Amino acid sequence: MKRLAFVLLVMVSVVGLSGCQELRETPAQGTLRLLDWSADTLNNIARQPQLKDFIQHVGTARAVMILPAMVKAGFFFGAEGGSGVLLARNNDGTWGYPAFYTLGAASIGLQFGIQDTETILVIRNDGALRAIIKDQGKFGADLGVTMGVIGAGMEASTTSNLRADILAFTNAKVGVFAGASLEGAVLARRR
């Protein structure tokens, strides 16, 4: 029991610290760093041959959320967290200004390990975008394997809108993680 409590404490600490801003940065510097990381993430995922469908889905997306550093740890119970940028399309088809969010997730299932991934959530319709902005949550199932620096995946999720209206494209940067889980996440807007 003590070992399980220790593992859970370590997972929560890692996830909590992953969403923190560097102490030496001003909020403006942290914002610019997050925007730069988000642009790099977009380019990295677009270059992955196993994620070739990504470009097709972004072309028809209502919005995208780019999460450049999502840290996930799990041992039956899991936790995940990171910060990112939400970009929505304007009525004329151009991309709007970024909104900043933090994602925190908890999961349960057959899962083991720790990983750092870059993730892009493709929000496919107005209902999903409204649900994220209003309810700030997503629910889904995840199946994936990460070993070392090799790993990529796609996940389908739903919001409180209760349709498969979000596609998650992930590229593992580093870590060892394997498992299948049910997951619930909260997206909180940052000021």
Backbone torsions as a table, in degrees:
resi	resn	phi	psi	omega
1	MET	NA	-40.6	179.2
2	LYS	-64.3	-37.2	-179.9
3	ARG	-65.2	-42.3	178.6
4	LEU	-64.0	-41.8	177.7
5	ALA	-62.7	-40.5	178.6
6	PHE	-64.5	-45.2	179.2
7	VAL	-61.0	-44.5	178.2
8	LEU	-63.5	-39.8	178.0
9	LEU	-63.4	-43.4	178.0
10	VAL	-63.2	-44.2	-179.8
11	MET	-62.1	-45.5	179.7
12	VAL	-63.8	-39.6	179.0
13	SER	-64.3	-45.4	179.8
14	VAL	-61.8	-46.7	-179.5
15	VAL	-65.1	-42.6	-179.8
16	GLY	-63.5	-42.9	-179.9
17	LEU	-71.5	-25.5	-179.0
18	SER	-66.7	-26.4	-179.9
19	GLY	-88.4	-2.1	-176.4
20	CYS	-82.1	150.1	175.8
21	GLN	-85.0	147.3	176.1
22	GLU	-60.0	140.9	-174.3
23	LEU	-67.9	-26.9	-178.0
24	ARG	-82.9	-7.0	-177.4
25	GLU	-90.7	145.0	168.2
26	THR	-81.2	163.2	176.9
27	PRO	-56.9	-36.6	178.9
28	ALA	-65.5	-40.4	177.9
29	GLN	-66.4	-39.6	177.5
30	GLY	-63.8	-37.8	178.1
31	THR	-63.9	-46.4	179.1
32	LEU	-63.9	-39.5	178.4
33	ARG	-63.1	-42.9	179.2
34	LEU	-64.7	-39.4	177.0
35	LEU	-64.7	-42.1	177.2
36	ASP	-62.9	-45.7	178.4
37	TRP	-61.6	-38.0	-179.9
38	SER	-65.1	-41.8	177.3
39	ALA	-63.3	-41.7	176.9
40	ASP	-62.3	-41.6	179.5
41	THR	-61.5	-45.2	178.4
42	LEU	-57.4	-45.8	179.0
43	ASN	-66.8	-41.3	-179.6
44	ASN	-62.2	-45.4	-178.2
45	ILE	-70.5	-35.8	178.4
46	ALA	-64.2	-26.7	-179.8
47	ARG	-84.5	-11.0	-176.0
48	GLN	-75.8	119.9	-179.3
49	PRO	-63.0	-31.8	-179.5
50	GLN	-76.1	-8.3	178.4
51	LEU	-115.9	34.4	-175.2
52	LYS	-62.9	-23.5	177.7
53	ASP	-71.1	-14.1	-177.6
54	PHE	-55.6	-49.7	-176.9
55	ILE	-59.4	-42.1	179.5
56	GLN	-60.1	-42.5	-178.1
57	HIS	-73.6	-34.0	178.9
58	VAL	-66.5	-34.3	179.4
59	GLY	-61.3	-27.8	-179.1
60	THR	-110.5	7.8	-175.9
61	ALA	-72.8	147.6	172.5
62	ARG	-81.7	-32.0	178.8
63	ALA	-160.3	162.8	172.7
64	VAL	-133.9	144.8	172.1
65	MET	-117.5	123.1	-178.4
66	ILE	-106.6	121.4	-179.4
67	LEU	-119.0	95.7	-172.5
68	PRO	-70.6	-22.5	-178.3
69	ALA	-143.4	94.4	177.2
70	MET	-105.6	115.4	179.1
71	VAL	-98.5	127.4	-178.2
72	LYS	-128.3	135.5	176.1
73	ALA	-136.4	142.5	-179.3
74	GLY	-156.4	145.4	170.0
75	PHE	-148.5	87.2	-168.7
76	PHE	66.9	-56.6	171.2
77	PHE	-95.8	143.5	-178.2
78	GLY	-134.9	162.4	176.4
79	ALA	-140.7	151.0	-176.8
80	GLU	-148.7	146.5	178.6
81	GLY	-162.8	158.5	177.1
82	GLY	171.6	171.2	179.7
83	SER	-114.2	155.2	-178.6
84	GLY	-161.1	-172.9	-174.6
85	VAL	-123.7	133.5	174.6
86	LEU	-105.2	126.5	175.9
87	LEU	-121.3	124.7	178.9
88	ALA	-112.5	152.8	177.1
89	ARG	-80.0	140.8	171.9
90	ASN	-78.7	170.7	179.0
91	ASN	-60.5	-28.3	-179.1
92	ASP	-86.5	3.4	176.6
93	GLY	94.4	-8.5	177.6
94	THR	-80.7	162.1	179.2
95	TRP	-85.8	138.2	-179.7
96	GLY	-82.4	-172.1	179.2
97	TYR	-74.6	152.8	-178.5
98	PRO	-74.3	146.2	169.4
99	ALA	-117.1	142.2	-173.2
100	PHE	-103.6	134.3	-176.7
101	TYR	-135.5	157.7	170.4
102	THR	-119.7	134.9	179.1
103	LEU	-109.7	131.9	173.2
104	GLY	-128.5	135.7	-176.4
105	ALA	-138.7	152.5	173.4
106	ALA	-130.7	146.9	-177.9
107	SER	-144.7	161.5	176.4
108	ILE	-139.7	139.6	180.0
109	GLY	157.9	-168.7	178.4
110	LEU	-85.8	93.3	-175.1
111	GLN	-147.1	144.1	-177.9
112	PHE	-149.1	136.0	171.1
113	GLY	123.9	-171.4	177.3
114	ILE	-143.3	142.5	-179.4
115	GLN	-151.4	158.5	174.4
116	ASP	-122.6	118.4	-177.7
117	THR	-125.9	157.7	168.0
118	GLU	-105.0	136.0	-171.2
119	THR	-133.0	141.4	171.1
120	ILE	-125.5	123.7	175.2
121	LEU	-96.0	119.8	177.3
122	VAL	-95.3	112.9	-177.5
123	ILE	-93.9	116.4	-164.3
124	ARG	-89.5	-15.5	-176.8
125	ASN	-153.1	170.2	-178.7
126	ASP	-63.3	-37.3	179.8
127	GLY	-60.9	-41.9	179.1
128	ALA	-67.3	-41.1	179.0
129	LEU	-64.1	-44.2	177.8
130	ARG	-62.2	-40.5	179.9
131	ALA	-64.5	-39.4	178.8
132	ILE	-66.7	-44.8	-178.6
133	ILE	-68.2	-42.6	-176.1
134	LYS	-80.9	-53.4	-173.8
135	ASP	-92.2	-19.9	177.7
136	GLN	52.5	49.6	178.2
137	GLY	-152.9	161.5	173.7
138	LYS	-147.1	151.0	179.4
139	PHE	-132.9	144.8	-179.8
140	GLY	-173.0	-174.1	176.3
141	ALA	-121.6	146.0	-176.4
142	ASP	-132.8	139.4	176.0
143	LEU	-138.5	123.5	-178.5
144	GLY	-168.6	164.3	177.3
145	VAL	-138.6	133.3	175.2
146	THR	-130.0	131.0	175.8
147	MET	-133.7	119.5	-179.2
148	GLY	63.1	-123.7	180.0
149	VAL	-109.4	15.2	-179.3
150	ILE	-108.1	129.2	177.2
151	GLY	161.2	137.7	176.0
152	ALA	-154.4	156.3	-179.3
153	GLY	-164.2	173.2	177.2
154	MET	-137.3	141.2	-176.2
155	GLU	-135.4	142.2	173.7
156	ALA	-106.3	135.5	-178.3
157	SER	-136.0	167.8	176.1
158	THR	-133.1	156.1	175.5
159	THR	-101.2	-166.6	175.2
160	SER	-67.3	-7.7	173.9
161	ASN	-70.0	-17.4	173.6
162	LEU	60.1	42.7	169.0
163	ARG	-136.9	161.4	177.9
164	ALA	-76.1	82.8	-171.5
165	ASP	-116.8	6.5	176.2
166	ILE	-131.7	131.2	172.6
167	LEU	-110.8	132.9	179.1
168	ALA	-111.3	122.4	175.8
169	PHE	-107.9	126.4	-175.6
170	THR	-125.8	147.4	175.5
171	ASN	-131.6	114.5	-178.3
172	ALA	-74.1	127.9	177.7
173	LYS	-88.4	-44.4	-179.4
174	VAL	-162.2	153.6	175.3
175	GLY	130.3	174.1	174.9
176	VAL	-130.9	117.2	-177.2
177	PHE	-153.2	136.9	175.4
178	ALA	-145.6	145.2	175.6
179	GLY	157.7	174.2	174.3
180	ALA	-133.5	136.1	-174.4
181	SER	-153.5	161.5	167.4
182	LEU	-101.1	138.6	-169.3
183	GLU	-138.2	145.9	171.6
184	GLY	-128.2	139.8	-175.9
185	ALA	-135.2	154.1	176.1
186	VAL	-123.2	128.7	174.3
187	LEU	-104.0	118.0	-179.1
188	ALA	-111.4	129.0	-179.9
189	ARG	-71.8	136.8	177.7
190	ARG	-103.2	145.1	178.9
191	ARG	-95.2	NA	NA
